[in-house]
Amino acid sequence: MKRSYIYILSNERRAVLYIGVTADLYKRVAEHKSGRGANFTQKYNLKVLLYFEEFSSIDQAIAREKQLKNWHREWKWNLIKKLNSELKDLFEDITPH
């Protein structure tokens, strides 16, 4: 079964968060970075990959995306900072399939 991912993007100022789901993390984040992402990410210039999780099925990823979208903003930031305390762009850490 193909891997799936949830990911969290932000802008340079780290002021806005966007949670998405995809089957190809590298390709999807590259689309956001080139301005071909969702309208919301284009509007707020969300191009910094702060966090991601990998799943064995798209159903699991979608369930996690829904869960995170219902979280308070502070909870999301705590999750991000637990694994990415420097809030660096993780895009360089992932590789295309």
Biopython code that builds the backbone (N, CA, C, O; Angstrom):
import numpy as np
from Bio.PDB.StructureBuilder import StructureBuilder

atoms = [
    (1, "MET", "N", (0.840, -1.188, 0.000)),
    (1, "MET", "CA", (0.000, 0.000, 0.000)),
    (1, "MET", "C", (0.885, 1.252, 0.000)),
    (1, "MET", "O", (1.944, 1.267, 0.628)),
    (2, "LYS", "N", (0.463, 2.265, -0.682)),
    (2, "LYS", "CA", (1.240, 3.492, -0.828)),
    (2, "LYS", "C", (1.228, 4.311, 0.459)),
    (2, "LYS", "O", (0.211, 4.396, 1.148)),
    (3, "ARG", "N", (2.359, 4.903, 0.767)),
    (3, "ARG", "CA", (2.458, 5.767, 1.937)),
    (3, "ARG", "C", (1.679, 7.056, 1.713)),
    (3, "ARG", "O", (1.507, 7.515, 0.583)),
    (4, "SER", "N", (1.217, 7.622, 2.812)),
    (4, "SER", "CA", (0.504, 8.899, 2.779)),
    (4, "SER", "C", (1.026, 9.758, 3.921)),
    (4, "SER", "O", (1.635, 9.261, 4.869)),
    (5, "TYR", "N", (0.775, 11.049, 3.813)),
    (5, "TYR", "CA", (1.341, 11.994, 4.772)),
    (5, "TYR", "C", (0.339, 13.082, 5.147)),
    (5, "TYR", "O", (-0.535, 13.444, 4.360)),
    (6, "ILE", "N", (0.488, 13.592, 6.367)),
    (6, "ILE", "CA", (-0.097, 14.890, 6.720)),
    (6, "ILE", "C", (1.097, 15.823, 6.864)),
    (6, "ILE", "O", (2.197, 15.389, 7.207)),
    (7, "TYR", "N", (0.877, 17.099, 6.601)),
    (7, "TYR", "CA", (1.968, 18.060, 6.707)),
    (7, "TYR", "C", (1.421, 19.387, 7.194)),
    (7, "TYR", "O", (0.245, 19.703, 7.015)),
    (8, "ILE", "N", (2.302, 20.155, 7.813)),
    (8, "ILE", "CA", (1.937, 21.487, 8.289)),
    (8, "ILE", "C", (2.903, 22.493, 7.676)),
    (8, "ILE", "O", (4.121, 22.379, 7.813)),
    (9, "LEU", "N", (2.329, 23.472, 7.001)),
    (9, "LEU", "CA", (3.097, 24.562, 6.394)),
    (9, "LEU", "C", (2.863, 25.852, 7.168)),
    (9, "LEU", "O", (1.850, 26.009, 7.849)),
    (10, "SER", "N", (3.810, 26.764, 7.052)),
    (10, "SER", "CA", (3.650, 28.101, 7.608)),
    (10, "SER", "C", (4.334, 29.099, 6.678)),
    (10, "SER", "O", (4.920, 28.724, 5.662)),
    (11, "ASN", "N", (4.248, 30.370, 7.044)),
    (11, "ASN", "CA", (4.927, 31.409, 6.264)),
    (11, "ASN", "C", (6.257, 31.748, 6.937)),
    (11, "ASN", "O", (6.590, 31.176, 7.975)),
    (12, "GLU", "N", (7.003, 32.656, 6.364)),
    (12, "GLU", "CA", (8.324, 33.012, 6.901)),
    (12, "GLU", "C", (8.241, 33.542, 8.329)),
    (12, "GLU", "O", (9.142, 33.299, 9.133)),
    (13, "ARG", "N", (7.187, 34.252, 8.646)),
    (13, "ARG", "CA", (7.016, 34.819, 9.989)),
    (13, "ARG", "C", (6.443, 33.813, 10.975)),
    (13, "ARG", "O", (6.363, 34.085, 12.173)),
    (14, "ARG", "N", (6.042, 32.642, 10.464)),
    (14, "ARG", "CA", (5.444, 31.565, 11.280)),
    (14, "ARG", "C", (4.147, 32.044, 11.938)),
    (14, "ARG", "O", (3.856, 31.693, 13.082)),
    (15, "ALA", "N", (3.379, 32.842, 11.210)),
    (15, "ALA", "CA", (2.161, 33.442, 11.749)),
    (15, "ALA", "C", (0.902, 32.644, 11.423)),
    (15, "ALA", "O", (-0.091, 32.740, 12.145)),
    (16, "VAL", "N", (0.928, 31.863, 10.352)),
    (16, "VAL", "CA", (-0.255, 31.134, 9.890)),
    (16, "VAL", "C", (0.139, 29.677, 9.689)),
    (16, "VAL", "O", (1.245, 29.380, 9.237)),
    (17, "LEU", "N", (-0.783, 28.760, 10.033)),
    (17, "LEU", "CA", (-0.546, 27.329, 9.825)),
    (17, "LEU", "C", (-1.543, 26.770, 8.827)),
    (17, "LEU", "O", (-2.695, 27.200, 8.773)),
    (18, "TYR", "N", (-1.090, 25.811, 8.042)),
    (18, "TYR", "CA", (-1.944, 25.095, 7.089)),
    (18, "TYR", "C", (-1.654, 23.610, 7.236)),
    (18, "TYR", "O", (-0.494, 23.199, 7.231)),
    (19, "ILE", "N", (-2.702, 22.804, 7.367)),
    (19, "ILE", "CA", (-2.557, 21.353, 7.476)),
    (19, "ILE", "C", (-3.120, 20.722, 6.216)),
    (19, "ILE", "O", (-4.249, 21.009, 5.816)),
    (20, "GLY", "N", (-2.329, 19.861, 5.597)),
    (20, "GLY", "CA", (-2.755, 19.182, 4.377)),
    (20, "GLY", "C", (-2.454, 17.698, 4.435)),
    (20, "GLY", "O", (-1.791, 17.219, 5.354)),
    (21, "VAL", "N", (-2.952, 16.976, 3.439)),
    (21, "VAL", "CA", (-2.728, 15.534, 3.323)),
    (21, "VAL", "C", (-2.331, 15.240, 1.881)),
    (21, "VAL", "O", (-2.824, 15.885, 0.956)),
    (22, "THR", "N", (-1.441, 14.266, 1.688)),
    (22, "THR", "CA", (-0.967, 13.949, 0.345)),
    (22, "THR", "C", (-0.396, 12.538, 0.301)),
    (22, "THR", "O", (-0.042, 11.967, 1.332)),
    (23, "ALA", "N", (-0.311, 11.988, -0.892)),
    (23, "ALA", "CA", (0.352, 10.699, -1.102)),
    (23, "ALA", "C", (1.807, 10.896, -1.514)),
    (23, "ALA", "O", (2.591, 9.947, -1.475)),
    (24, "ASP", "N", (2.178, 12.108, -1.907)),
    (24, "ASP", "CA", (3.552, 12.398, -2.328)),
    (24, "ASP", "C", (3.997, 13.708, -1.674)),
    (24, "ASP", "O", (3.775, 14.794, -2.209)),
    (25, "LEU", "N", (4.623, 13.580, -0.520)),
    (25, "LEU", "CA", (4.976, 14.755, 0.278)),
    (25, "LEU", "C", (5.912, 15.704, -0.466)),
    (25, "LEU", "O", (5.680, 16.912, -0.491)),
    (26, "TYR", "N", (6.954, 15.170, -1.063)),
    (26, "TYR", "CA", (7.924, 16.018, -1.758)),
    (26, "TYR", "C", (7.249, 16.815, -2.879)),
    (26, "TYR", "O", (7.425, 18.029, -2.981)),
    (27, "LYS", "N", (6.486, 16.124, -3.705)),
    (27, "LYS", "CA", (5.825, 16.780, -4.842)),
    (27, "LYS", "C", (4.836, 17.845, -4.369)),
    (27, "LYS", "O", (4.787, 18.944, -4.922)),
    (28, "ARG", "N", (4.049, 17.513, -3.342)),
    (28, "ARG", "CA", (3.021, 18.451, -2.882)),
    (28, "ARG", "C", (3.645, 19.706, -2.276)),
    (28, "ARG", "O", (3.202, 20.819, -2.560)),
    (29, "VAL", "N", (4.659, 19.532, -1.453)),
    (29, "VAL", "CA", (5.297, 20.702, -0.847)),
    (29, "VAL", "C", (6.007, 21.530, -1.920)),
    (29, "VAL", "O", (6.002, 22.759, -1.858)),
    (30, "ALA", "N", (6.614, 20.865, -2.897)),
    (30, "ALA", "CA", (7.245, 21.586, -4.010)),
    (30, "ALA", "C", (6.203, 22.416, -4.758)),
    (30, "ALA", "O", (6.493, 23.532, -5.189)),
    (31, "GLU", "N", (4.997, 21.880, -4.914)),
    (31, "GLU", "CA", (3.915, 22.642, -5.561)),
    (31, "GLU", "C", (3.583, 23.890, -4.755)),
    (31, "GLU", "O", (3.436, 24.974, -5.320)),
    (32, "HIS", "N", (3.464, 23.744, -3.430)),
    (32, "HIS", "CA", (3.192, 24.903, -2.578)),
    (32, "HIS", "C", (4.307, 25.938, -2.717)),
    (32, "HIS", "O", (4.034, 27.132, -2.841)),
    (33, "LYS", "N", (5.542, 25.491, -2.698)),
    (33, "LYS", "CA", (6.684, 26.403, -2.775)),
    (33, "LYS", "C", (6.738, 27.155, -4.105)),
    (33, "LYS", "O", (7.213, 28.289, -4.164)),
    (34, "SER", "N", (6.253, 26.522, -5.162)),
    (34, "SER", "CA", (6.278, 27.166, -6.482)),
    (34, "SER", "C", (5.011, 27.981, -6.758)),
    (34, "SER", "O", (4.848, 28.531, -7.848)),
    (35, "GLY", "N", (4.112, 28.056, -5.765)),
    (35, "GLY", "CA", (2.896, 28.846, -5.927)),
    (35, "GLY", "C", (1.742, 28.097, -6.562)),
    (35, "GLY", "O", (0.733, 28.704, -6.920)),
    (36, "ARG", "N", (1.875, 26.787, -6.705)),
    (36, "ARG", "CA", (0.802, 25.990, -7.305)),
    (36, "ARG", "C", (0.001, 25.224, -6.259)),
    (36, "ARG", "O", (-0.699, 24.271, -6.599)),
    (37, "GLY", "N", (0.093, 25.622, -5.004)),
    (37, "GLY", "CA", (-0.636, 24.955, -3.935)),
    (37, "GLY", "C", (-2.067, 25.447, -3.854)),
    (37, "GLY", "O", (-2.582, 26.084, -4.773)),
    (38, "ALA", "N", (-2.691, 25.141, -2.741)),
    (38, "ALA", "CA", (-4.070, 25.559, -2.498)),
    (38, "ALA", "C", (-4.163, 27.087, -2.453)),
    (38, "ALA", "O", (-3.178, 27.771, -2.176)),
    (39, "ASN", "N", (-5.348, 27.604, -2.728)),
    (39, "ASN", "CA", (-5.556, 29.061, -2.709)),
    (39, "ASN", "C", (-5.166, 29.671, -1.369)),
    (39, "ASN", "O", (-4.567, 30.745, -1.312)),
    (40, "PHE", "N", (-5.517, 28.964, -0.283)),
    (40, "PHE", "CA", (-5.197, 29.462, 1.057)),
    (40, "PHE", "C", (-3.693, 29.613, 1.231)),
    (40, "PHE", "O", (-3.228, 30.618, 1.767)),
    (41, "THR", "N", (-2.930, 28.622, 0.782)),
    (41, "THR", "CA", (-1.472, 28.682, 0.947)),
    (41, "THR", "C", (-0.858, 29.761, 0.067)),
    (41, "THR", "O", (0.145, 30.371, 0.439)),
    (42, "GLN", "N", (-1.447, 29.997, -1.085)),
    (42, "GLN", "CA", (-0.965, 31.074, -1.954)),
    (42, "GLN", "C", (-1.238, 32.434, -1.325)),
    (42, "GLN", "O", (-0.378, 33.315, -1.317)),
    (43, "LYS", "N", (-2.453, 32.590, -0.796)),
    (43, "LYS", "CA", (-2.866, 33.864, -0.208)),
    (43, "LYS", "C", (-1.951, 34.287, 0.944)),
    (43, "LYS", "O", (-1.604, 35.461, 1.075)),
    (44, "TYR", "N", (-1.565, 33.312, 1.779)),
    (44, "TYR", "CA", (-0.764, 33.617, 2.964)),
    (44, "TYR", "C", (0.717, 33.259, 2.800)),
    (44, "TYR", "O", (1.475, 33.290, 3.770)),
    (45, "ASN", "N", (1.129, 32.918, 1.571)),
    (45, "ASN", "CA", (2.531, 32.618, 1.265)),
    (45, "ASN", "C", (3.095, 31.518, 2.168)),
    (45, "ASN", "O", (4.178, 31.655, 2.738)),
    (46, "LEU", "N", (2.341, 30.432, 2.282)),
    (46, "LEU", "CA", (2.725, 29.327, 3.162)),
    (46, "LEU", "C", (3.609, 28.349, 2.398)),
    (46, "LEU", "O", (3.117, 27.512, 1.641)),
    (47, "LYS", "N", (4.911, 28.464, 2.603)),
    (47, "LYS", "CA", (5.881, 27.672, 1.845)),
    (47, "LYS", "C", (6.892, 26.952, 2.727)),
    (47, "LYS", "O", (7.789, 26.286, 2.210)),
    (48, "VAL", "N", (6.769, 27.070, 4.046)),
    (48, "VAL", "CA", (7.737, 26.478, 4.965)),
    (48, "VAL", "C", (7.143, 25.209, 5.578)),
    (48, "VAL", "O", (6.136, 25.266, 6.284)),
    (49, "LEU", "N", (7.769, 24.071, 5.307)),
    (49, "LEU", "CA", (7.325, 22.789, 5.866)),
    (49, "LEU", "C", (7.864, 22.669, 7.287)),
    (49, "LEU", "O", (9.067, 22.510, 7.495)),
    (50, "LEU", "N", (6.953, 22.748, 8.270)),
    (50, "LEU", "CA", (7.364, 22.700, 9.670)),
    (50, "LEU", "C", (7.216, 21.320, 10.288)),
    (50, "LEU", "O", (7.900, 21.001, 11.260)),
    (51, "TYR", "N", (6.326, 20.494, 9.732)),
    (51, "TYR", "CA", (6.009, 19.219, 10.389)),
    (51, "TYR", "C", (5.370, 18.283, 9.383)),
    (51, "TYR", "O", (4.676, 18.727, 8.468)),
    (52, "PHE", "N", (5.603, 16.977, 9.550)),
    (52, "PHE", "CA", (4.887, 15.980, 8.762)),
    (52, "PHE", "C", (4.874, 14.653, 9.496)),
    (52, "PHE", "O", (5.733, 14.386, 10.337)),
    (53, "GLU", "N", (3.894, 13.828, 9.171)),
    (53, "GLU", "CA", (3.777, 12.466, 9.688)),
    (53, "GLU", "C", (3.503, 11.546, 8.511)),
    (53, "GLU", "O", (2.842, 11.935, 7.547)),
    (54, "GLU", "N", (4.012, 10.326, 8.593)),
    (54, "GLU", "CA", (3.818, 9.334, 7.534)),
    (54, "GLU", "C", (2.839, 8.259, 8.003)),
    (54, "GLU", "O", (2.851, 7.860, 9.168)),
    (55, "PHE", "N", (1.985, 7.795, 7.075)),
    (55, "PHE", "CA", (0.994, 6.760, 7.363)),
    (55, "PHE", "C", (1.036, 5.691, 6.285)),
    (55, "PHE", "O", (1.514, 5.927, 5.176)),
    (56, "SER", "N", (0.531, 4.518, 6.624)),
    (56, "SER", "CA", (0.532, 3.418, 5.654)),
    (56, "SER", "C", (-0.693, 3.447, 4.750)),
    (56, "SER", "O", (-0.756, 2.708, 3.767)),
    (57, "SER", "N", (-1.670, 4.298, 5.074)),
    (57, "SER", "CA", (-2.851, 4.406, 4.203)),
    (57, "SER", "C", (-3.355, 5.843, 4.174)),
    (57, "SER", "O", (-3.148, 6.606, 5.117)),
    (58, "ILE", "N", (-4.009, 6.195, 3.091)),
    (58, "ILE", "CA", (-4.571, 7.539, 2.951)),
    (58, "ILE", "C", (-5.690, 7.759, 3.964)),
    (58, "ILE", "O", (-5.885, 8.878, 4.439)),
    (59, "ASP", "N", (-6.429, 6.698, 4.298)),
    (59, "ASP", "CA", (-7.505, 6.825, 5.285)),
    (59, "ASP", "C", (-6.962, 7.246, 6.649)),
    (59, "ASP", "O", (-7.558, 8.083, 7.326)),
    (60, "GLN", "N", (-5.834, 6.669, 7.047)),
    (60, "GLN", "CA", (-5.209, 7.049, 8.316)),
    (60, "GLN", "C", (-4.753, 8.505, 8.274)),
    (60, "GLN", "O", (-4.935, 9.246, 9.240)),
    (61, "ALA", "N", (-4.169, 8.905, 7.168)),
    (61, "ALA", "CA", (-3.685, 10.281, 7.028)),
    (61, "ALA", "C", (-4.843, 11.275, 7.074)),
    (61, "ALA", "O", (-4.743, 12.318, 7.720)),
    (62, "ILE", "N", (-5.930, 10.957, 6.397)),
    (62, "ILE", "CA", (-7.098, 11.845, 6.393)),
    (62, "ILE", "C", (-7.688, 11.962, 7.792)),
    (62, "ILE", "O", (-8.082, 13.051, 8.212)),
    (63, "ALA", "N", (-7.750, 10.849, 8.515)),
    (63, "ALA", "CA", (-8.274, 10.877, 9.886)),
    (63, "ALA", "C", (-7.403, 11.764, 10.774)),
    (63, "ALA", "O", (-7.921, 12.538, 11.579)),
    (64, "ARG", "N", (-6.097, 11.653, 10.629)),
    (64, "ARG", "CA", (-5.178, 12.470, 11.424)),
    (64, "ARG", "C", (-5.289, 13.949, 11.034)),
    (64, "ARG", "O", (-5.245, 14.824, 11.899)),
    (65, "GLU", "N", (-5.430, 14.223, 9.745)),
    (65, "GLU", "CA", (-5.610, 15.601, 9.282)),
    (65, "GLU", "C", (-6.851, 16.213, 9.932)),
    (65, "GLU", "O", (-6.802, 17.337, 10.431)),
    (66, "LYS", "N", (-7.948, 15.482, 9.925)),
    (66, "LYS", "CA", (-9.187, 15.987, 10.535)),
    (66, "LYS", "C", (-8.992, 16.239, 12.022)),
    (66, "LYS", "O", (-9.458, 17.244, 12.558)),
    (67, "GLN", "N", (-8.290, 15.307, 12.692)),
    (67, "GLN", "CA", (-8.031, 15.463, 14.118)),
    (67, "GLN", "C", (-7.235, 16.743, 14.382)),
    (67, "GLN", "O", (-7.604, 17.543, 15.241)),
    (68, "LEU", "N", (-6.150, 16.928, 13.645)),
    (68, "LEU", "CA", (-5.297, 18.103, 13.861)),
    (68, "LEU", "C", (-6.008, 19.406, 13.528)),
    (68, "LEU", "O", (-5.785, 20.421, 14.187)),
    (69, "LYS", "N", (-6.854, 19.387, 12.520)),
    (69, "LYS", "CA", (-7.582, 20.608, 12.156)),
    (69, "LYS", "C", (-8.553, 21.037, 13.251)),
    (69, "LYS", "O", (-8.949, 22.201, 13.310)),
    (70, "ASN", "N", (-8.939, 20.097, 14.120)),
    (70, "ASN", "CA", (-9.829, 20.416, 15.236)),
    (70, "ASN", "C", (-9.077, 20.815, 16.500)),
    (70, "ASN", "O", (-9.697, 21.216, 17.484)),
    (71, "TRP", "N", (-7.784, 20.712, 16.487)),
    (71, "TRP", "CA", (-6.973, 21.083, 17.645)),
    (71, "TRP", "C", (-6.893, 22.597, 17.783)),
    (71, "TRP", "O", (-7.031, 23.342, 16.813)),
    (72, "HIS", "N", (-6.664, 23.030, 19.029)),
    (72, "HIS", "CA", (-6.381, 24.441, 19.287)),
    (72, "HIS", "C", (-5.028, 24.794, 18.677)),
    (72, "HIS", "O", (-4.152, 23.940, 18.541)),
    (73, "ARG", "N", (-4.876, 26.029, 18.322)),
    (73, "ARG", "CA", (-3.621, 26.502, 17.715)),
    (73, "ARG", "C", (-2.401, 26.181, 18.599)),
    (73, "ARG", "O", (-1.365, 25.745, 18.099)),
    (74, "GLU", "N", (-2.536, 26.399, 19.890)),
    (74, "GLU", "CA", (-1.433, 26.136, 20.825)),
    (74, "GLU", "C", (-1.015, 24.662, 20.789)),
    (74, "GLU", "O", (0.177, 24.357, 20.839)),
    (75, "TRP", "N", (-1.980, 23.753, 20.705)),
    (75, "TRP", "CA", (-1.666, 22.318, 20.645)),
    (75, "TRP", "C", (-0.866, 22.003, 19.386)),
    (75, "TRP", "O", (0.073, 21.207, 19.417)),
    (76, "LYS", "N", (-1.248, 22.637, 18.274)),
    (76, "LYS", "CA", (-0.529, 22.413, 17.013)),
    (76, "LYS", "C", (0.914, 22.891, 17.134)),
    (76, "LYS", "O", (1.837, 22.199, 16.704)),
    (77, "TRP", "N", (1.109, 24.061, 17.714)),
    (77, "TRP", "CA", (2.461, 24.591, 17.885)),
    (77, "TRP", "C", (3.283, 23.701, 18.805)),
    (77, "TRP", "O", (4.469, 23.483, 18.558)),
    (78, "ASN", "N", (2.666, 23.183, 19.865)),
    (78, "ASN", "CA", (3.385, 22.279, 20.765)),
    (78, "ASN", "C", (3.819, 21.015, 20.037)),
    (78, "ASN", "O", (4.932, 20.532, 20.248)),
    (79, "LEU", "N", (2.962, 20.477, 19.189)),
    (79, "LEU", "CA", (3.297, 19.289, 18.400)),
    (79, "LEU", "C", (4.474, 19.583, 17.473)),
    (79, "LEU", "O", (5.422, 18.801, 17.394)),
    (80, "ILE", "N", (4.408, 20.696, 16.783)),
    (80, "ILE", "CA", (5.482, 21.081, 15.859)),
    (80, "ILE", "C", (6.801, 21.239, 16.608)),
    (80, "ILE", "O", (7.826, 20.698, 16.194)),
    (81, "LYS", "N", (6.771, 21.981, 17.709)),
    (81, "LYS", "CA", (7.997, 22.292, 18.451)),
    (81, "LYS", "C", (8.612, 21.062, 19.113)),
    (81, "LYS", "O", (9.811, 21.035, 19.389)),
    (82, "LYS", "N", (7.790, 20.047, 19.366)),
    (82, "LYS", "CA", (8.307, 18.817, 19.958)),
    (82, "LYS", "C", (9.321, 18.148, 19.023)),
    (82, "LYS", "O", (10.315, 17.589, 19.485)),
    (83, "LEU", "N", (9.073, 18.205, 17.722)),
    (83, "LEU", "CA", (9.949, 17.564, 16.748)),
    (83, "LEU", "C", (10.789, 18.547, 15.931)),
    (83, "LEU", "O", (11.752, 18.151, 15.274)),
    (84, "ASN", "N", (10.425, 19.820, 15.975)),
    (84, "ASN", "CA", (11.134, 20.827, 15.177)),
    (84, "ASN", "C", (11.248, 22.110, 16.005)),
    (84, "ASN", "O", (10.652, 23.133, 15.669)),
    (85, "SER", "N", (12.017, 22.037, 17.084)),
    (85, "SER", "CA", (12.089, 23.148, 18.041)),
    (85, "SER", "C", (12.634, 24.438, 17.430)),
    (85, "SER", "O", (12.322, 25.528, 17.907)),
    (86, "GLU", "N", (13.440, 24.321, 16.390)),
    (86, "GLU", "CA", (13.997, 25.512, 15.742)),
    (86, "GLU", "C", (13.081, 26.071, 14.660)),
    (86, "GLU", "O", (13.381, 27.108, 14.067)),
    (87, "LEU", "N", (11.978, 25.400, 14.403)),
    (87, "LEU", "CA", (11.003, 25.802, 13.387)),
    (87, "LEU", "C", (11.658, 25.990, 12.020)),
    (87, "LEU", "O", (11.327, 26.920, 11.285)),
    (88, "LYS", "N", (12.585, 25.100, 11.693)),
    (88, "LYS", "CA", (13.271, 25.185, 10.401)),
    (88, "LYS", "C", (12.428, 24.536, 9.307)),
    (88, "LYS", "O", (11.544, 23.725, 9.583)),
    (89, "ASP", "N", (12.711, 24.901, 8.092)),
    (89, "ASP", "CA", (12.023, 24.323, 6.939)),
    (89, "ASP", "C", (12.551, 22.903, 6.737)),
    (89, "ASP", "O", (13.743, 22.711, 6.495)),
    (90, "LEU", "N", (11.672, 21.916, 6.835)),
    (90, "LEU", "CA", (12.056, 20.508, 6.734)),
    (90, "LEU", "C", (12.098, 19.998, 5.297)),
    (90, "LEU", "O", (12.402, 18.827, 5.071)),
    (91, "PHE", "N", (11.802, 20.846, 4.333)),
    (91, "PHE", "CA", (11.730, 20.402, 2.940)),
    (91, "PHE", "C", (13.037, 19.762, 2.478)),
    (91, "PHE", "O", (13.018, 18.771, 1.748)),
    (92, "GLU", "N", (14.151, 20.313, 2.893)),
    (92, "GLU", "CA", (15.445, 19.767, 2.476)),
    (92, "GLU", "C", (15.712, 18.386, 3.070)),
    (92, "GLU", "O", (16.578, 17.659, 2.584)),
    (93, "ASP", "N", (14.972, 18.021, 4.119)),
    (93, "ASP", "CA", (15.155, 16.721, 4.771)),
    (93, "ASP", "C", (14.386, 15.595, 4.093)),
    (93, "ASP", "O", (14.593, 14.425, 4.416)),
    (94, "ILE", "N", (13.508, 15.930, 3.163)),
    (94, "ILE", "CA", (12.729, 14.891, 2.481)),
    (94, "ILE", "C", (13.263, 14.709, 1.068)),
    (94, "ILE", "O", (13.871, 15.613, 0.496)),
    (95, "THR", "N", (13.027, 13.533, 0.521)),
    (95, "THR", "CA", (13.510, 13.235, -0.834)),
    (95, "THR", "C", (12.348, 12.818, -1.714)),
    (95, "THR", "O", (11.371, 12.248, -1.229)),
    (96, "PRO", "N", (12.446, 13.097, -2.995)),
    (96, "PRO", "CA", (11.373, 12.679, -3.917)),
    (96, "PRO", "C", (11.364, 11.165, -4.071)),
    (96, "PRO", "O", (12.398, 10.511, -3.931)),
    (97, "HIS", "N", (10.188, 10.612, -4.360)),
    (97, "HIS", "CA", (10.072, 9.159, -4.605)),
    (97, "HIS", "C", (10.250, 8.919, -6.084)),
    (97, "HIS", "O", (10.194, 7.775, -6.535)),
]
sb = StructureBuilder()
sb.init_structure("model")
sb.init_model(0)
sb.init_chain("A")
sb.init_seg("    ")
for serial, (resi, resn, name, xyz) in enumerate(atoms, 1):
    if name == "N":
        sb.init_residue(resn, " ", resi, " ")
    sb.init_atom(name, np.array(xyz, "f"), 0.0, 1.0, " ", f" {name:<3s}", serial, name[0])
structure = sb.get_structure()
